[in-house]
Amino acid sequence: MMRTRPLKVALLGCGVVGSEVARIMTTHADDLAARIGAPVELAGVAVRRPDRVREGIDPALVTTDATALVKRGDIDVVVEVIGGIEPARTLITTAFEHGASVVSANKALIAQDGASLHAAAGEHGKDLYYEAAVAGAIPLIRPLRESLAGDKVNRVLGIVNGTTNFILDAMDTTGAGYQEALDEATALGYAEADPTADVEGFDAAAKAAILAGIAFHTRVRLDDVYREGMTEVTAADFASAKEMGCTIKLLAICERAADGASVTARVHPAMIPLSHPLANVREAYNAVFVESDAAGQLMFYGPGAGGSPTASAVLGDLVAVCRNRIGGATGPGESAYAALPVSPMGEVVTRYHISLDVADKPGVLAQVATVFAEHGVSIDTVRQSGKDGEASLVVVTHRASDAALGGTVEALRKLDTVRGVASIMRVEGE
């Protein structure tokens, strides 16, 4: 039997995502009510620019006083899509204090302060859901937090930023340079006017922190995630990747150590084999590859950003939270019982592709090989080409620690026969 009293929703932010949330709440009102067991009512919309025309939204609902909105006391669910750390953090905790559950799309805030926000939600017996914070419309957080709750997740490997994937895909398929591909992404609306958060890996690092925390039942903060952007990736790197049967992606990688005693979380460009499912993720799409003991290998794929896809994830959370509200229960909160240490990047073990500019004369390869051996880094393959006294030497290693590779490169730079290190890239997915 459907409850007649509506559940009241406060919307914080009415930009690309917020306006789409409001639209779906209005156009799909009957379906949402049937799925929830009660009607949902948009009770207020907090914005910074109240004079802007917002199609389909009653101007009487619009306010610039977000604090007063979340303090009303009759609000059942607050939907936060304003982003950033403050005032979002204060508004969310205030919502809990005044009886509302929260649905958020705020990856930066969840990555930085997820533990304290979960604690505040638990203290007041409210829900905190944030499916939209990672990979847009792709159902990912709930499968990790609920569907795989009885399994042991060992690795999460994914493309979680559509802007960078569009740029790298353009470089791969058209031969464009980084700046040319970035300009195209900007013109098409995939990249912001200031793309730093995307291309330097900050956006992906926040998502990696969230994914690692859920997957490994361990608190992983944004500061725990190693981050390396993709602005230095060149057309030459793609040429080298193709020679190896690979392509290049900006990956978020969360791993449990082989002995199960620690975890790592990192974001950086990497070569992956063309045979890997992630190699075929094109344009601005996202995909995440999950490896677990019982389920094996799972892949989640779809649009990772944009108003409609992100709003879809927000509405999914809204339905779940409203159902909990009616049932007088709350959904799963933070699970950090494992409390595993997060290992530094120096301990991460992977393969490497190193391109060196060297003198084209006898004995160079032997010198380089000796340096690798002295630092305990095993060489898998070597490719050398050159003329007129200059040469290029490409070395692909077996698995080695980041620290060992760093010491190797430092020693290589000291050789008289090595003119420079053209590029270093990790090789993943094998």
Helices and strands as residue ranges (DSSP letters): E 7-12, H 16-27, H 29-36, E 40-46, G 59-61, E 62-63, H 66-70, E 77-80, H 88-97, E 101-104, H 107-123, E 128-129, G 131-133, H 141-142, I 143-147, E 153-159, H 162-174, H 178-187, H 196-199, H 202-216, G 222-224, E 226-227, H 235-243, E 246-256, E 263-273, G 277-280, E 285-292, E 296-303, H 307-327, G 345-347, E 349-359, H 364-374, E 379-387, E 390-397, E 400-401, H 402-413, E 418-427
